[in-house]
Structure formats: structure tokens, C-alpha cells
Amino acid sequence: MHDPEQLRALHKARFHAEPQVFAAPGRVNLIGEHTDYAEGFVMPAAIDFATLAGISPRTDGKIVLYAENYAEQREFDAKALPKKPSKDWSDYPLGVLSILQGEGHTIPAFSLTLWGDVPLASGLSSSASVEVATALAVTLLVGVQYPGGVLARLCQRAENEFVGANCGIMDQFISANGAEDHALLLDCRDLSFRLAPIPPHVALVIANTMVKHSVAGGEYTSRRAQVEEAAAVIGRHRPEVKFLRDATLDDLKRWGSEMSPEAVKRARHVISENTRTVAAADALMKGDLKELGRLMAEAHVSYSQDFEASCVEADAMVALAQDLPGLIGARLTGGGFGGCTINLVERAHAEEFSEGLSARYAEETGIVPQVMICHASSGAHKVS
């Protein structure tokens, strides 16, 4: 796991300055995929894998970024920061700086060390954790403090407007606002939320298929365009519908013939997923884990067949988990096209479950997965 004292030592050795240290977690989404940009509902949890950011001021007018994970350093003039991305890890912190500048803040010279253990390209939002950790660190230096929801929106804009990934608000919001031992049901329209306690006897087992994906890629973009196509068609008949959050399956039956077949399927997933996500939060709050597991299974089928955002390996990972001891529910999580599955598992069986799933998946696919036993953690914060 990440170690703040080790990051502090790394920063001091490289920059000869004592840093302030901040942590921002990755996330796993229990249910609610591709509903956030439809102004719908999602239910993520922050996890105990995070990005750490150590920051200290400089006096030479430079901004120096160092990423321990890549063992790479980037240097910029604080008064002439890049206006476009370079398709490099530095795009994420630079995007945050770009948005803060646009909000009227003067960005001072500083050194920033980044180090994280959120697996990259796994659907656990390593990018959002970098953005939120950077934003917390830099705003402290600037002398401004934003509420969690506002900070999350600024970081989302960094990814949308600078990096060029058309993501929704979920990843940044849960990184900034997560709560220990709780999932968070987020209304992506107004950013209101309620917390749902995860029972102490339930573990979050995250299984990485080791198949890489990128939300900046064409598959994600095409799916989002198809969702927006469906909303536009329904909106022509019901002008109050601007997003699929407000549409129904009956609307889809009535006007689906005016859409592409792909848009119909994407819309069916998003509309039904919104309903499932609210029902899953209710089930978790009532302690009805059997119902929660049923909804997760239904969500995976919809994600795989209607949204067509799964893959052979992820479908195999979910299928192989079904009769392992302790399983409550399993599904593909994150932006899709690879990445991780989330498995809710009775904690007493978590180790046995993890070993069994890893062995089965390796035998089935020839790929050795990364399987992590996690718990829901707190959101971004300054490390004492």
C-alpha cells in the first residue's frame, strides 16, 4: 500500500524541501455504468488504493512534476504552461493547473511528487485520483479551499477539456467525497448523495483482467454518442427529456424505430441501469445482500449485451466467480472494454475466493490476474 512517509522522503531527497502531503483514493463502482453523463445515478466506493501528492514551493519560477511510478520528471515555466496535452502522464496534473488558471488563480512555482498504487488502465480511476490529489495540493499553495463537489467538477473539467477524455463526474466525485466503510449513491444531476453502509463482514474483491482500456479511446466515445442520439430522439417527442435520466423504457418502445439499433441497445442499458442503481442502494441500506447480488448480476448482463462494453476476459471473470464460496455479487466495473470486476464477498471467504478466482481465470485465459481485497475508504485529504 501507499506510504506517505516514503513519499515525503522521496520528495525531500529530490527537491531538498519538506512537502505537504495529500492523498486521493481510486474508486470501484458497485453499480451504475455509463449513467453519469446521462445525469443518472451511480454507486461507487473509494478504495484503499490511492495517489499521494507531495508539494513544496519553489523560487525559480518553475513547475516541476515528478512521477515515481514512471521515474520521470517534467519541468515547465509557471507563467507559460502548455495549452494542449502531450499524451503523457503529466497531462493530468497540467489539466488541473489549466482549469485553475481559467478560474482566475495565479499558479505559483512549485515541486510536485506523485506516487500511487491505483493500478493503471484498470478501470479504478487512477487518473481521477491524480487529478484530485493535485488539485488539493495546488489549491493549498494558492490559498483557496473548494468544497468536495466543486473540486470534483474542476477535476472533471481537467479531464474533459484538457486531457480530452469525455468522462462523467463520478470518478472525481467519489475520490473527493468518499467515506470510510460506505458506498455513495450519487445523483449526477445535482451532485446530491446519500451514503450506504457496507457491512463489516463484506469485502470488496477487485479482480483485474489485465486487459487494458482507455476512456479516451474510440469505443467509449462512440457509446456516449449513441446514448446522446437516443436522448435526442426521445427529446423530440418529449421536450423535457434532455438526458436519458428522464426517459423510460416505454419511450424507447415508442420511438426506438427512429434511432440506430445500437442507440436503442445503449439506451435500454442506461435507462434500466438507473433503476437498478437506486434499487441496489436501497438494498444495501436494508442489508438485503441477496437482492444486491441479483441486481449486480443483472447489471453485468446489461453492460455486456446491451451496452456491449465488456469483453471475453471480463465475461469469463464474472462467470468463473459464480459458484466460489462467499460470493454475494459480481460484475464488470468501470468504463468497460477490459479492466476489473468487482466482487462483493463474505469477508470470511475473501482469501479463499481470491485464490480460487485467480487460479480459475489463469487456467481459462492463460492470463494471471491481479486480485485485490479492499475496503471502502475515506475521500481525499491532507495527510498529517
C-alpha positions as CSV (number, residue, x, y, z in Angstrom):
1,M,0.0,0.0,0.0
2,H,1.0,3.6,-0.4
3,D,3.2,5.1,2.3
4,P,3.1,8.8,3.0
5,E,6.4,8.8,4.8
6,Q,8.1,7.2,1.9
7,L,6.7,9.8,-0.4
8,R,7.8,12.5,1.9
9,A,11.4,11.1,1.9
10,L,11.3,10.8,-1.9
11,H,10.3,14.5,-2.3
12,K,12.9,15.7,0.2
13,A,15.7,13.7,-1.5
14,R,14.8,15.1,-4.9
15,F,13.8,18.7,-4.2
16,H,15.5,19.4,-0.8
17,A,12.3,20.7,0.6
18,E,9.8,19.5,3.2
19,P,6.5,18.7,1.3
20,Q,2.9,18.9,2.4
21,V,1.3,15.5,1.5
22,F,-2.2,14.8,0.2
23,A,-3.9,11.5,-0.6
24,A,-6.8,10.9,-3.1
25,P,-8.2,7.4,-3.5
26,G,-9.1,5.4,-6.6
27,R,-12.6,4.0,-6.7
28,V,-14.6,1.0,-7.6
29,N,-18.2,1.3,-8.9
30,L,-20.5,-1.2,-7.3
31,I,-23.2,-0.5,-9.9
32,G,-24.3,2.2,-12.4
33,E,-22.2,2.3,-15.5
34,H,-22.3,5.0,-18.2
35,T,-25.2,6.6,-16.4
36,D,-23.3,9.6,-15.0
37,Y,-23.1,11.6,-18.3
38,A,-26.9,10.8,-18.7
39,E,-27.4,12.7,-15.4
40,G,-28.4,9.5,-13.7
41,F,-27.3,7.6,-10.7
42,V,-24.1,5.8,-9.7
43,M,-22.9,3.9,-6.6
44,P,-19.2,3.9,-6.2
45,A,-16.9,3.4,-3.2
46,A,-13.5,4.9,-2.6
47,I,-10.9,2.2,-2.1
48,D,-7.7,1.9,-0.1
49,F,-5.5,2.4,-3.1
50,A,-4.6,6.0,-3.7
51,T,-2.4,8.6,-5.3
52,L,-0.2,10.6,-3.0
53,A,0.9,14.1,-3.8
54,G,3.8,15.9,-2.1
55,I,4.1,19.7,-2.8
56,S,6.6,22.4,-1.9
57,P,7.1,25.9,-3.2
58,R,9.9,27.0,-5.5
59,T,11.6,30.3,-6.0
60,D,12.8,29.9,-9.6
61,G,9.6,30.4,-11.5
62,K,9.4,26.7,-12.5
63,I,6.8,24.0,-12.0
64,V,8.5,20.6,-11.7
65,L,6.4,17.4,-11.7
66,Y,7.9,14.1,-10.8
67,A,6.0,10.8,-11.1
68,E,7.7,8.0,-9.1
69,N,5.6,5.3,-10.9
70,Y,7.2,6.3,-14.2
71,A,10.5,7.5,-12.7
72,E,10.1,10.6,-14.9
73,Q,10.3,14.4,-14.3
74,R,8.7,17.2,-16.3
75,E,9.7,20.9,-16.0
76,F,7.6,23.9,-17.1
77,D,7.6,27.7,-16.8
78,A,4.9,28.6,-14.3
79,K,4.0,31.6,-16.5
80,A,3.8,29.7,-19.8
81,L,2.2,26.4,-19.1
82,P,1.2,24.1,-22.0
83,K,-2.2,24.8,-23.6
84,K,-2.5,21.3,-25.2
85,P,-2.0,17.8,-23.9
86,S,1.1,15.8,-24.9
87,K,-0.4,12.3,-24.4
88,D,1.7,11.9,-21.3
89,W,1.1,11.3,-17.6
90,S,1.8,14.9,-17.0
91,D,-1.4,15.9,-18.8
92,Y,-3.5,15.1,-15.7
93,P,-1.8,17.5,-13.3
94,L,-1.3,20.0,-16.1
95,G,-5.0,19.8,-16.9
96,V,-5.8,20.7,-13.3
97,L,-3.5,23.7,-13.4
98,S,-5.1,24.8,-16.7
99,I,-8.6,24.8,-15.2
100,L,-7.4,26.6,-12.0
101,Q,-5.8,29.3,-14.2
102,G,-9.1,29.6,-16.1
103,E,-10.8,30.2,-12.8
104,G,-8.6,33.2,-12.2
105,H,-5.9,31.7,-10.0
106,T,-2.3,32.6,-10.4
107,I,-0.3,29.3,-10.3
108,P,2.9,29.8,-8.3
109,A,6.1,27.9,-8.8
110,F,6.3,24.5,-7.1
111,S,7.7,21.0,-7.0
112,L,5.2,18.1,-7.0
113,T,5.9,14.5,-6.4
114,L,3.2,11.9,-7.4
115,W,3.2,8.3,-6.3
116,G,0.3,5.9,-6.3
117,D,-0.8,2.3,-6.1
118,V,-4.0,2.5,-8.0
119,P,-3.5,0.0,-10.9
120,L,-3.1,1.9,-14.2
121,A,-5.7,1.4,-17.0
122,S,-7.7,-0.9,-14.9
123,G,-11.0,1.0,-14.5
124,L,-10.2,2.0,-10.9
125,S,-9.8,5.7,-11.8
126,S,-6.1,6.2,-11.3
127,S,-6.4,9.4,-13.5
128,A,-9.1,10.9,-11.2
129,S,-7.0,10.2,-8.1
130,V,-4.1,12.0,-9.7
131,E,-6.3,15.0,-10.6
132,V,-7.9,15.3,-7.2
133,A,-4.6,14.8,-5.3
134,T,-3.0,17.5,-7.5
135,A,-5.9,19.9,-7.0
136,L,-5.9,19.6,-3.3
137,A,-2.1,20.2,-3.2
138,V,-2.1,23.2,-5.5
139,T,-5.2,24.9,-4.0
140,L,-3.5,24.8,-0.7
141,L,-0.5,26.5,-2.2
142,V,-2.8,29.1,-3.9
143,G,-4.6,29.7,-0.7
144,V,-8.1,28.6,-1.7
145,Q,-10.3,25.8,-0.5
146,Y,-13.1,24.3,-2.5
147,P,-15.9,22.1,-1.3
148,G,-15.6,18.5,-2.4
149,G,-18.3,18.7,-5.1
150,V,-16.8,21.9,-6.6
151,L,-13.3,20.4,-6.5
152,A,-14.6,17.2,-8.3
153,R,-16.2,19.3,-11.0
154,L,-13.0,21.2,-11.6
155,C,-11.1,18.0,-11.9
156,Q,-13.7,16.5,-14.3
157,R,-13.2,19.6,-16.5
158,A,-9.4,19.0,-16.4
159,E,-10.0,15.5,-17.9
160,N,-12.7,16.7,-20.4
161,E,-11.3,20.0,-21.6
162,F,-7.5,19.4,-21.3
163,V,-6.8,15.7,-21.4
164,G,-9.6,15.0,-23.9
165,A,-11.4,12.2,-22.1
166,N,-15.1,12.7,-22.2
167,C,-15.7,11.2,-18.7
168,G,-18.6,11.9,-16.4
169,I,-18.4,13.3,-12.8
170,M,-18.4,10.0,-10.8
171,D,-14.7,9.3,-10.6
172,Q,-13.6,12.7,-9.4
173,F,-16.6,13.0,-7.1
174,I,-16.0,9.8,-5.2
175,S,-12.3,10.4,-4.9
176,A,-13.0,13.8,-3.3
177,N,-16.0,12.7,-1.2
178,G,-15.7,9.0,-0.3
179,A,-16.5,7.8,3.2
180,E,-14.9,5.0,5.2
181,D,-16.9,1.7,5.1
182,H,-19.6,3.3,2.8
183,A,-20.7,3.3,-0.8
184,L,-22.1,6.5,-2.1
185,L,-25.3,6.8,-4.2
186,L,-24.7,9.9,-6.3
187,D,-27.3,11.8,-8.3
188,C,-25.2,13.1,-11.2
189,R,-27.7,15.8,-12.0
190,D,-27.4,17.9,-8.9
191,L,-24.5,16.1,-7.1
192,S,-26.7,15.3,-4.1
193,F,-25.8,12.0,-2.5
194,R,-26.5,9.6,0.3
195,L,-24.2,7.1,2.0
196,A,-25.0,3.4,2.1
197,P,-23.0,1.4,4.8
198,I,-21.1,-1.6,3.6
199,P,-21.5,-4.3,6.4
200,P,-18.2,-5.1,8.1
201,H,-18.5,-8.8,7.1
202,V,-18.4,-7.8,3.4
203,A,-15.1,-7.4,1.5
204,L,-14.6,-5.7,-1.9
205,V,-12.6,-8.1,-4.0
206,I,-11.4,-6.4,-7.2
207,A,-10.1,-8.7,-9.9
208,N,-8.1,-7.1,-12.7
209,T,-8.5,-8.9,-16.0
210,M,-5.1,-7.4,-17.1
211,V,-6.9,-6.3,-20.3
212,K,-6.1,-2.6,-20.8
213,H,-8.5,0.1,-21.8
214,S,-8.7,3.8,-22.2
215,V,-11.7,6.1,-21.7
216,A,-10.1,8.5,-24.2
217,G,-10.4,5.7,-26.9
218,G,-13.0,5.4,-29.6
219,E,-15.2,2.8,-28.0
220,Y,-16.1,5.0,-25.1
221,T,-16.7,8.0,-27.3
222,S,-19.0,6.0,-29.7
223,R,-21.0,4.7,-26.8
224,R,-21.6,8.1,-25.4
225,A,-22.6,9.4,-28.8
226,Q,-25.2,6.6,-29.1
227,V,-26.6,7.4,-25.7
228,E,-26.9,11.1,-26.7
229,E,-28.5,10.0,-30.0
230,A,-31.2,8.1,-28.1
231,A,-31.9,11.1,-25.8
232,A,-32.2,13.5,-28.7
233,V,-34.8,11.3,-30.5
234,I,-36.9,10.9,-27.3
235,G,-36.5,14.6,-26.7
236,R,-38.1,15.5,-30.0
237,H,-41.2,13.9,-28.7
238,R,-40.9,14.8,-25.1
239,P,-39.0,18.1,-25.0
240,E,-38.5,17.9,-21.2
241,V,-36.1,14.9,-21.8
242,K,-32.6,16.3,-22.2
243,F,-30.9,13.2,-20.8
244,L,-31.8,9.5,-20.6
245,R,-32.2,10.1,-16.8
246,D,-35.7,11.3,-17.7
247,A,-36.6,8.7,-20.3
248,T,-38.4,5.4,-19.7
249,L,-38.4,2.0,-21.4
250,D,-41.8,2.8,-22.7
251,D,-40.3,5.9,-24.5
252,L,-37.8,3.5,-26.1
253,K,-40.5,1.2,-27.3
254,R,-42.5,4.1,-28.8
255,W,-39.7,5.9,-30.6
256,G,-36.8,3.4,-30.8
257,S,-37.5,2.8,-34.5
258,E,-36.2,6.4,-35.1
259,M,-32.8,5.5,-33.7
260,S,-30.0,3.3,-34.8
261,P,-30.2,-0.2,-33.5
262,E,-27.1,0.5,-31.4
263,A,-28.6,3.6,-29.8
264,V,-31.7,1.5,-28.8
265,K,-29.5,-1.0,-27.0
266,R,-27.3,1.6,-25.3
267,A,-30.4,3.5,-24.1
268,R,-32.0,0.3,-22.8
269,H,-28.9,-0.3,-20.7
270,V,-28.7,3.3,-19.3
271,I,-32.4,3.6,-18.5
272,S,-32.6,0.2,-16.8
273,E,-29.3,0.7,-15.1
274,N,-30.5,3.9,-13.4
275,T,-33.4,2.0,-11.9
276,R,-31.1,-0.8,-10.8
277,T,-28.7,1.5,-9.2
278,V,-31.3,3.2,-6.9
279,A,-32.7,-0.2,-6.1
280,A,-29.2,-1.5,-5.2
281,A,-28.6,1.4,-2.8
282,D,-31.9,0.7,-1.2
283,A,-31.0,-3.0,-0.8
284,L,-27.6,-2.1,0.7
285,M,-29.2,0.2,3.2
286,K,-31.6,-2.5,4.2
287,G,-28.9,-5.1,4.4
288,D,-30.5,-7.2,1.7
289,L,-27.4,-8.6,0.2
290,K,-29.2,-11.2,-1.8
291,E,-31.1,-8.6,-3.7
292,L,-28.0,-6.5,-4.2
293,G,-26.2,-9.5,-5.7
294,R,-29.1,-10.2,-8.1
295,L,-29.0,-6.6,-9.3
296,M,-25.3,-6.7,-9.8
297,A,-25.7,-9.9,-12.0
298,E,-28.5,-8.2,-14.0
299,A,-26.3,-5.1,-14.4
300,H,-23.4,-7.2,-15.8
301,V,-25.7,-8.9,-18.4
302,S,-27.0,-5.5,-19.5
303,Y,-23.5,-4.0,-19.7
304,S,-22.2,-6.9,-21.7
305,Q,-25.1,-7.5,-24.0
306,D,-26.9,-4.1,-24.4
307,F,-24.1,-1.7,-23.9
308,E,-21.5,-4.1,-25.4
309,A,-18.8,-2.7,-23.2
310,S,-17.5,-6.0,-21.8
311,C,-15.0,-8.4,-23.4
312,V,-14.4,-12.2,-23.4
313,E,-12.0,-12.0,-20.5
314,A,-14.3,-9.9,-18.3
315,D,-17.3,-12.1,-19.0
316,A,-15.1,-15.1,-18.1
317,M,-14.0,-13.5,-14.8
318,V,-17.6,-12.9,-13.8
319,A,-18.8,-16.4,-14.8
320,L,-15.9,-18.1,-13.0
321,A,-16.8,-16.3,-9.8
322,Q,-20.4,-17.6,-9.6
323,D,-20.0,-20.7,-7.6
324,L,-17.0,-19.7,-5.5
325,P,-17.5,-19.6,-1.7
326,G,-18.8,-16.4,-0.2
327,L,-19.8,-14.6,-3.4
328,I,-22.6,-12.0,-3.0
329,G,-22.4,-10.4,-6.4
330,A,-20.0,-9.9,-9.3
331,R,-19.9,-7.6,-12.4
332,L,-17.6,-5.7,-14.6
333,T,-16.9,-2.2,-13.2
334,G,-15.6,1.0,-14.7
335,G,-15.6,2.4,-18.2
336,G,-15.6,-1.1,-19.8
337,F,-13.6,-2.8,-22.6
338,G,-11.4,-4.6,-20.0
339,G,-10.3,-3.5,-16.6
340,C,-11.6,-5.0,-13.4
341,T,-14.6,-6.9,-12.0
342,I,-16.0,-6.0,-8.6
343,N,-16.9,-8.9,-6.4
344,L,-18.8,-8.5,-3.1
345,V,-17.7,-11.4,-0.9
346,E,-18.3,-12.5,2.6
347,R,-15.1,-11.4,4.4
348,A,-14.5,-14.8,6.0
349,H,-14.2,-16.3,2.5
350,A,-12.3,-13.4,0.8
351,E,-8.9,-15.1,0.7
352,E,-10.3,-18.4,-0.5
353,F,-12.4,-16.6,-3.0
354,S,-9.5,-14.6,-4.3
355,E,-7.2,-17.6,-4.7
356,G,-9.9,-19.6,-6.4
357,L,-10.8,-16.9,-8.9
358,S,-7.2,-16.2,-9.7
359,A,-6.5,-19.9,-10.4
360,R,-9.6,-20.4,-12.5
361,Y,-9.1,-17.3,-14.6
362,A,-5.4,-18.2,-15.3
363,E,-6.4,-21.7,-16.4
364,E,-9.3,-20.4,-18.6
365,T,-7.5,-17.5,-20.3
366,G,-3.8,-18.0,-19.8
367,I,-3.6,-14.6,-18.1
368,V,-2.5,-14.3,-14.5
369,P,-4.9,-11.7,-12.9
370,Q,-4.3,-9.2,-10.1
371,V,-6.8,-9.8,-7.4
372,M,-7.1,-7.3,-4.5
373,I,-9.1,-7.5,-1.3
374,C,-10.1,-3.9,-0.5
375,H,-12.4,-2.0,1.8
376,A,-14.3,1.3,1.3
377,S,-12.0,4.2,2.4
378,S,-12.3,7.9,3.0
379,G,-12.1,10.5,0.3
380,A,-9.2,12.9,-0.5
381,H,-7.5,14.5,2.5
382,K,-4.3,16.1,3.7
383,V,-2.0,13.6,5.4
384,S,-1.0,14.7,8.9
